[in-house]
Amino acid sequence: MQATDPTTPASSTATLASIEQAVFESVAYSDIFDYPVTAAEIHRSLTVEASIEEVESALSSHHLVPALLTSQGPYYCLTGREHVFETRGRRLEHSTRLMRIGRAYGTLIAQLPFVRMVAVTGSLAVDNAEADDDIDYLIVTAPGRVWTARAFTMLAVRLAARRGITLCPNYILSDDVLALDQHDLYTARELVQMQPIASHETYKRLLAANPWRTDLLPNASITVEALPVAPRPWHKRAIEATLRTSIGERLERWIFERKSAELRREAGANDEAVFDRTVCKGHFDRHRTRTTTSLADRIRTVDEASQ
């Protein structure tokens, strides 16, 4: 699939070298989410190829600190946004608790029929969640069973809701369409920061299907650690066998036609939400568009101030 809507900023502050500009843009991106970052985290999310030593050298430049960036301990944020240092500490505590819950329910979802991979995404994937945040998941399903798998997953969502926990499986895609349509900075960062729960083999294929991410994040190397492999439970094997029939095909089609129509009405003109036979992408909040706009605003503000 072809690259569309790249979001790597073309704007550049005149007084900054390219590495310093990239460092500033990395911190500015994280600032959108009230998230101060370390030098190592800046290096990983840099849009130009560089060493960690070059990043640390740029952070020592008078062009960046304290004119544009402020540091506290190992963390950096935009100057004037120092309150986010406290925010990161608070959210780390909440995220530690939420991730335990997210992994438990993610493991449960992985045992459901036709589910082939589960990963925690969004703010929780980088330990930046508030106490009452949703737990976002990306789920990969067996080919041709996106909507049946989604229906089973919603049972786990309802179970969690009864316990006051909000699960949000907002990106479900078929195993045969792992090459993502959007080749932009937002998607690249979401891809490299997700936390897979099951299975690492499908996760490795997801990464391999999206090599474009290294063009936007050349320093974001990923080590895929083996995840515990549990045998598929008998009920999963039995239900899948039963639904790999003409009855199962009709059920998948019926769920798709009924539910996708409902979700399209809810999404309206939102082009970030996609509902077809291979993808259920419920990105109703337009996070990608709002993130791109917010980043451009931050860079433009600095550009104008430097003129």
N, C-alpha and C positions, 0 to 999 in steps of 0.2 A: 504494500500500500504506500502511496506517496505521502511525503511530508506535507503538512498543512499548518498554517497559522503559527509560524515560529515566533517565540516570544523573547528570545535573547535580545536585550536592549541594544539599539544601535547608537544611542546618545552617549556622549563622553564629556566629562568635565575637562576643560581645556588644560588645567594645571596638573592633572594627574597622568602618570605613566599608565600604560595598559594594565600592568599587574595591579597597581594601586586602584585603578578604576574597577577592575574585576573584584578586588577585595571589598571595596565599598559597596558594589552592587550585591555581592553575596550577603553582606551584613544587612543591607537595605531590604533584601528579599525576606530574610528571617524576621526583620522588624515588623513586617506586615502581620506576623503572628505573635508579636510581643515576645520574641525569642532571642535573647542574647546568645552569642556563639563563641566557641573557642577557636584558636588558630587552626587546630586540626579539622574542626567542622567547617570552617571557612575554606580550607584547602580542598576538602572533599566536594564542596558545592561550587567551586570556582568554575567559571565558564571558559577559562584559558588553561592550557597545560602549564604547570609550574610545580616546583618542589615546595615542601613544607618550609624549607629555609628561606625561599623567596617570599613566601607569604609572611613569615615572621619579620623579614626585612622590611616589607611594605608596611606592616603594622607599626614598625619603628619610625616610619617616615613622618616628618613634621607636616606633610600634606594631609595625612589622615588623622593622626592623634595629636592634640585634642580637637583640631579644627572640625573634623567630620565625625570622628568616632571617639567614644569614651570607653575606658577599660575599668574593670573591677575584678581583681583576682585573675582567673584565666579567661574571663568573658569580655566580649566587645559588643557594644550597641551603638546606635546613632546618638550623637551628642544631643542632649536635651531629652533623651528617652531613658534616663537612668533608672526609672521605676521598674523597668522590665527585669533588672537583676533579681529583685525580690520575687517577681512573678515566676521566673524560672524555677527557683527553689520550691515555691509553693506547688507549682504544677508537677514537679518531679515526684513529690510525695503522693499526690493524687494519681499520677500516672502509674506508679508502682502498684498501687492497689487495683486500679482499673485493668492493668495488663494481666494480672493474675486472673481476673474475671474474664477478660477477653480471650485469654488462652484456653480457659476451661470451656467456654462456650464455642470457641473456634474448633476445639478438639471434638466437641459434640457434633457440630455442623459437618465436620469432615467425615463423620460416620454415617451421614445421611445418604440415601440413594442418589447416585449419579454425581456426587460431589467428588472432585479430583484434587482440588487444592484450596486452601484457605489461608489468607494473609491479613493481618491487621494493617490498616492504612490510616491516613489522616494524621491529626495531631497526636494521637496516642502512640503512633509508630515512632515518634521522636521524643517521647516523654514530655509532651507539652499540652496535656489535657487537664481541664478543670474537673472538679469532683463530679459534676452532673453531666459531663459531655457524653455524646453517643460513642459507641464502640463501632468504628467503621471497618468493614471487611471487603476485600476483593475475593471473589470465589470463581474458580474455574470448574466447569462441569464437563461431563462426557458429551461428545458431539451430538447435537440434536436433542439435548435434554435440558436446556437452560431453564425453561419455564417449569418443568416438572421438579427440577432440583430447587428452584426458587420457592415453589409451593411447600416443599418439605422444610426448607430453611425457615419459612415464616412460622412454622410450628415452634422452632427454637426461639424465634423473636418473641412470640406470644408468651412462651414459658418464662423468658427473662423479664418481660414486661410485668408479669405478676409479682416479680420480686423487686420491682423498681429499677430495673436495668434496661437501658435502651440499646438494643443491637441494631445496626444499620448496614445490612448487606447491600450497599448501594452500587456495586459494580460486579456484575455476574456475566461471565463470557464463556463461550464454548472453547473446548480444548483445541479445536481446529482453526481458531482465529486469534492466536496469541500475538500476532503482529498488530500493535495498536495503531489506530488511525492518526492520532494527534502526536506530531513530532515536535514538541515544544518544551520549553524549560520547566513549566509546571508539571507536565506529564513525566518528564525525565526524573525530576526530583521525587515525585510520588512513587515512581517505579523503583528507584534505588533505595528509598528509605522504608519501604514496606517491610513488615516483619512476618515472614512465612511461618505458619504453624504446621501445615501439612499440604502437599508433600514436597520435599526438596527437589525431587526429579522433575516435577511439573514446573516448579519455580525456576530451575535451571533452563528449561526449555523456553519459559517466558522471557528470561533475560536474553537467551540466544536469538529469539525471534525479534528482538528490539535492539540491534547493535547500534542504531542511530544515537542512543542515549550517550555514548562515549564522545560523540561530536560536541554535545552540549555540556557534558560533565566529564571531561577527560581524566580527572583525578579520582573519580569515584569508583575505585576498584571494589569488587564485591566478593567476599569469600562465602561460598555456599556451604554451610555446615550441615552435616547429615542430621535429619530430624528423626525422632523415634518412629519406627515403622510398625504400626499395629495391624494385625490381620483384619481384613474386612469382615465385619460381623455377619453372622448367618442371615440376619434379617435384611441386611443391605444386599447381599448376594441374591437372596430369594426375591426381594421386591424388584431388583433390577432385571432379573431373569423374567419375571412375570410381565414387566413393562417393556421388554424388548420384543414386542409383538405389535400386531396391527392395533390392538386395543391401546397399547401404550402410545403409539403414534397419534391416534385420534385424541387421546387425553392431552398430549403435549400441544397439539394444534388447538384444542378447545381452550386450554388454559392461556395459551399465547393470545388468541384472538380476543378473549374476554378481558384479560388483565392488561395487555399492552394498550388496548383502546382506552381503558380507564386511566392508565399512567400518562398516555399522550395528552388526554384532556387536562390532567393536572399540570403537566409541563408547559402547555401552551406553546408559545413561540421560542421557548428555551432550546437552543440548538446544542447545548451540552448534555441534554438528556436524550438517550437513544434507546429505542425499544424495537428490536426486530427478532428474527428467529435465532440469532447467534449471540445477541448482546442485550442485557438489561442494565442500562447505565442510568441510574436514578440520581443524577447530579442536579437536583432541583435548585440548589442555592447559587449556581453559577460561580463556583469558587475559582475556576480557572480564569474566567474573564475578570472577576474582581481583583484577583491577585496580579494579573498582568497590568491592569489599570493602576493599581496602587503602587506597583514597582515603578512604572513610568512616571507617576506623580512625584515620588521621592527623588528620582534622578533629575527630573526637570527642576524641582525646587533648588537643588544644589547647583545645577547648571546656571540657573538664573541668578543665584546669589553670587556666583563666581564672576559674573560679567560686569 
